Amino acid sequence: MTAIVMLHGIGAGARLFEPQRAAFAARGLDPVPLDFPGYGDRPPVEAMDFEGLAADVEAAIAERGLDRPVLLGHSMGGMVVQTLLRRRPDAYAAAVLGATSPAFGNPSGEFQQRFVAARMKPLDEGRSMADMAPETFAALVGPRGAETPWRDHAIAVLGETPAQTFRAAVRCLVTFDERASLGTIRVPTLCLAGEADTNAPAPVMERMAGKIPGAEYRCMAGIGHLPNIEAPEEFDAIILEFLDRHLKGSA
């Protein structure tokens, strides 16, 4: 059975992939959603970096004895997937990059500094992650995703992230740049975008797919930054169809 290791975004956790468990398992995949350091039941962290996050995932894969799993990364998790593919290019069966990008740019740049300040401001003013979660969800989803039956679940997951960990993740995010490594990716890769995503815009993802040898690009109409929550059946179907073609019966 092929495992599919699922890596979450900056303000969420492994539970965000709950909608995918049954569909992936029914297709013969072993769903393995992982929490990054500081998320889920893991103690909050003061700092993180992409090499450390990748090493943490590699350790979890080794501990579970997973052989060439599929990698599925959402947002920041997609950035960690890119890091993993650079570090061990032949260790995985396939990769799905969802709602992500190949770089955030110069961490000392003006845009990045504004980004960090904007994300920290509500916390600096004393608001909690749980308090902000409903408006965070509303800002992330597209027109098709606002009334998803998984809305309450997603808001709960967004509200669980420790503020300390979220601050560390924001500071980590602005250091990311794997643009130079895209051309070295050797596994079948799917770049999956949301048409209404303003965090990882579809044109950025389409250009990224064009730089990865043999990569496929799909865009979900009317969907924002949480495609697996907003339209889980469509999200799952796209990924499973991709894997059906590329795993050659190994799942």
ABEGO torsion letter per residue (X at the ends): XBBBBBBBBAABBAAAAAAAAAAAAAAGBBBBBBBBBGBEABBBBABBBAAAAAAAAAAAAAAAGBBGBBBBBBEAAAAAAAAAAAABAAABABBBBBGBBABAEBAABAAAAAAAAAAAAAAAAGBBAAAAAAAAAAAABBAAAAABAAAAAAAAAAAABBAAAAAAAAAAAAABBAAAAAAABABBBBBBBBAABAABBAAAAAAAAAABBGBBBBBBBGBBABAAAABAAAAAAAAAAAAAAAAGGAX
